Amino acid sequence: MEDALIASNIALWIAVVVLAVIVLALLRQIGVLHERVAPAGALMGTEGPRVGEAAAIVPVVTWSGRPISLGAPNPEGASTLLFFVSPTCPVCKELLPAVDSMRRNEGNALRVILASDGPRAEHESFVFEHRLDPDRYVLSGALGIAYQVGRLPYAILVDSSGVVRARGLVNTREHLESLLEAGERGVASIQDYLEKRDEDQRVA
C-alpha cells in the first residue's frame, strides 16, 4: 500500500514537471507569434492626398454655425484629425467613443472634427443621440471631394502646419491610434514603419 502511494506521488510530480515544460514552451511560442504579427494600421488606399503634401484648404461651417477653415495651418499648434462619418454607418457609430477618448487624451495637441454631408435634417437625430459637439461637426460635400473620401469611416491627420501626416480607412480603435502613431514617427503608415524596421534589422 505504501509502495503504491509513493509510486503515485512520483507519477504526479512527473506529470507536474511535464505540464510546466509544456506551459513554458507555449509561452515562448506566444512571444514569437507576438513579434511576428504586426499591429493593424489604418488601411491606406491610393485615393486621397499624399502623405507629406499640403492638405487641401476647405472653408466649412460647423453645426453650430461657426465658420472654420480645415486644412489650413493651425496657429494654436494643434494637429487636426478629420473623421468622416455618416448617420447610416454602423462602424462610424461604434468608433465615436474611441474618437472622443482620443481627443480627451491628446488635449490641446489634437483637434477632432467629425465630417459628413447631406441635408441637415438627416443628421438631427444622429447629432442628438450621440451628443456630438456642435462645434466639431460639419456638413460639407466639398470637404469629402477635396480629400477624395470614397468609403467610411475614413480619417485624415493634418499637422499644425497644414501637412497631411497620415490617412486611411479605419474600422477599429487600433486603426485610429495607428494614424497618430504614424504621424508621430513621421511615416506614411505603421506598415511602412514596420517594413523599414525589418529592412534595417536585415541590413544590420
C-alpha positions as CSV (number, residue, x, y, z in Angstrom):
1,M,0.0,0.0,0.0
2,E,2.8,2.4,1.0
3,D,4.7,1.5,-2.2
4,A,1.6,2.3,-4.3
5,L,1.3,5.7,-2.6
6,I,5.0,6.5,-3.3
7,A,4.6,5.5,-6.9
8,S,1.5,7.6,-7.4
9,N,3.3,10.7,-5.9
10,I,6.3,10.2,-8.2
11,A,3.9,9.9,-11.2
12,L,2.1,13.0,-10.1
13,W,5.3,15.0,-9.8
14,I,6.4,13.8,-13.2
15,A,3.1,15.0,-14.7
16,V,3.5,18.4,-13.0
17,V,7.0,18.8,-14.4
18,V,5.9,17.8,-17.9
19,L,3.0,20.2,-17.7
20,A,5.3,23.0,-16.6
21,V,7.6,22.4,-19.5
22,I,4.7,22.4,-21.9
23,V,3.4,25.7,-20.5
24,L,6.9,27.3,-20.8
25,A,7.1,26.1,-24.4
26,L,3.7,27.6,-25.2
27,L,4.6,30.9,-23.6
28,R,7.7,31.1,-25.7
29,Q,5.6,30.4,-28.9
30,I,3.2,33.1,-27.9
31,G,6.1,35.5,-27.6
32,V,7.4,34.6,-31.0
33,L,3.9,35.0,-32.6
34,H,3.5,38.4,-30.9
35,E,6.7,39.6,-32.5
36,R,5.8,38.3,-35.9
37,V,2.2,39.6,-36.0
38,A,2.3,43.2,-36.9
39,P,-0.1,45.7,-35.4
40,A,-3.0,46.6,-37.6
41,G,-2.7,50.1,-39.2
42,A,-5.2,52.2,-41.0
43,L,-6.0,50.9,-44.5
44,M,-4.4,53.5,-46.8
45,G,-5.5,53.2,-50.4
46,T,-4.3,55.0,-53.5
47,E,-7.0,57.6,-53.4
48,G,-6.8,60.8,-51.4
49,P,-3.9,63.3,-50.7
50,R,-0.4,62.0,-50.4
51,V,1.2,61.9,-47.0
52,G,3.7,64.7,-46.7
53,E,1.8,67.1,-49.1
54,A,-0.1,70.2,-48.1
55,A,-3.7,69.5,-47.2
56,A,-6.5,71.0,-49.2
57,I,-7.8,74.1,-47.5
58,V,-11.6,73.9,-47.4
59,P,-13.8,76.6,-45.6
60,V,-16.7,75.0,-43.8
61,V,-19.3,75.9,-41.2
62,T,-19.8,73.8,-38.1
63,W,-23.1,72.5,-36.9
64,S,-23.3,75.4,-34.5
65,G,-22.8,77.9,-37.3
66,R,-19.1,78.8,-36.7
67,P,-17.0,79.2,-39.9
68,I,-13.7,77.4,-39.8
69,S,-11.0,76.6,-42.4
70,L,-10.0,73.0,-42.5
71,G,-6.6,72.0,-43.8
72,A,-5.0,75.4,-43.1
73,P,-2.1,75.8,-40.7
74,N,-3.3,75.9,-37.1
75,P,-1.9,79.0,-35.2
76,E,-2.5,77.2,-31.9
77,G,-0.1,74.4,-32.8
78,A,-2.7,71.6,-32.8
79,S,-2.9,68.8,-35.3
80,T,-6.4,68.1,-36.8
81,L,-8.0,64.7,-37.1
82,L,-10.7,64.7,-39.8
83,F,-13.0,61.8,-39.1
84,F,-15.5,61.2,-41.9
85,V,-18.8,59.6,-40.8
86,S,-22.4,59.0,-41.8
87,P,-25.6,58.5,-39.7
88,T,-26.2,55.3,-41.7
89,C,-22.7,53.9,-41.0
90,P,-22.8,51.4,-38.0
91,V,-19.0,51.2,-37.7
92,C,-18.8,55.0,-37.6
93,K,-21.2,55.0,-34.6
94,E,-19.2,52.3,-32.8
95,L,-16.0,54.3,-33.2
96,L,-17.4,57.6,-31.8
97,P,-16.5,56.8,-28.2
98,A,-12.9,55.9,-29.3
99,V,-12.6,59.2,-31.2
100,D,-13.8,61.2,-28.2
101,S,-11.4,59.3,-25.9
102,M,-8.5,60.1,-28.2
103,R,-9.5,63.8,-28.3
104,R,-9.6,63.9,-24.5
105,N,-6.3,62.1,-24.1
106,E,-4.5,64.3,-26.6
107,G,-5.9,67.5,-25.1
108,N,-4.9,70.7,-26.8
109,A,-2.5,68.9,-29.1
110,L,-5.3,67.4,-31.2
111,R,-8.4,69.0,-32.7
112,V,-11.0,66.4,-33.8
113,I,-13.6,67.3,-36.5
114,L,-16.4,64.9,-37.5
115,A,-17.3,65.4,-41.1
116,S,-20.3,64.3,-43.2
117,D,-22.6,65.6,-45.9
118,G,-26.2,65.7,-46.9
119,P,-29.3,67.6,-45.7
120,R,-29.1,68.9,-42.1
121,A,-32.4,67.2,-41.3
122,E,-30.9,63.8,-41.9
123,H,-28.3,64.4,-39.2
124,E,-30.5,65.9,-36.5
125,S,-31.2,62.7,-34.6
126,F,-27.6,61.5,-35.2
127,V,-26.1,64.6,-33.5
128,F,-28.7,64.4,-30.7
129,E,-28.4,60.7,-29.9
130,H,-24.6,60.6,-29.8
131,R,-24.3,64.0,-28.1
132,L,-21.9,65.3,-30.7
133,D,-20.2,68.6,-30.1
134,P,-21.8,71.1,-32.4
135,D,-18.5,73.0,-32.8
136,R,-16.8,69.8,-34.0
137,Y,-19.4,68.5,-36.5
138,V,-19.5,69.8,-40.1
139,L,-21.6,69.0,-43.1
140,S,-19.7,69.6,-46.3
141,G,-19.8,67.7,-49.6
142,A,-16.8,69.8,-50.8
143,L,-14.6,68.5,-47.9
144,G,-15.2,64.9,-48.9
145,I,-14.5,65.7,-52.5
146,A,-11.3,67.6,-51.7
147,Y,-9.9,64.7,-49.7
148,Q,-11.3,62.0,-52.1
149,V,-13.2,60.1,-49.5
150,G,-14.9,57.1,-51.1
151,R,-15.5,54.8,-48.1
152,L,-16.4,55.2,-44.5
153,P,-15.3,55.5,-41.8
154,Y,-12.2,57.4,-43.1
155,A,-9.8,59.6,-41.2
156,I,-7.1,62.0,-42.1
157,L,-4.4,63.5,-39.8
158,V,-3.2,67.0,-40.7
159,D,-0.4,68.6,-38.6
160,S,-0.4,72.1,-37.3
161,S,1.4,73.4,-40.4
162,G,-1.3,72.1,-42.7
163,V,0.5,69.0,-44.0
164,V,-1.1,65.6,-44.3
165,R,0.7,63.2,-41.9
166,A,-1.5,60.0,-42.1
167,R,-4.8,58.9,-43.6
168,G,-6.8,55.7,-44.2
169,L,-9.9,53.7,-43.8
170,V,-10.4,53.0,-40.1
171,N,-12.6,50.1,-38.8
172,T,-11.2,49.8,-35.3
173,R,-9.8,51.8,-32.5
174,E,-6.3,50.4,-33.4
175,H,-6.7,51.8,-36.9
176,L,-7.4,55.2,-35.4
177,E,-4.5,55.1,-33.0
178,S,-2.2,54.0,-35.8
179,L,-2.8,57.3,-37.5
180,L,-1.4,59.2,-34.5
181,E,1.4,56.8,-34.2
182,A,2.4,57.2,-37.8
183,G,2.2,60.9,-37.5
184,E,4.5,60.9,-34.5
185,R,7.0,58.6,-36.2
186,G,7.0,60.6,-39.4
187,V,5.9,57.7,-41.6
188,A,3.0,57.3,-44.0
189,S,1.6,54.3,-42.1
190,I,2.5,51.8,-39.4
191,Q,3.0,49.2,-42.1
192,D,5.7,51.4,-43.7
193,Y,7.4,51.8,-40.4
194,L,7.5,48.1,-39.7
195,E,8.8,47.3,-43.2
196,K,11.6,49.9,-42.8
197,R,12.4,48.5,-39.3
198,D,12.6,44.9,-40.7
199,E,14.8,46.1,-43.5
200,D,17.2,47.9,-41.1
201,Q,17.4,44.7,-39.0
202,R,18.2,42.6,-42.0
203,V,21.0,45.0,-43.1
204,A,22.4,45.1,-39.5
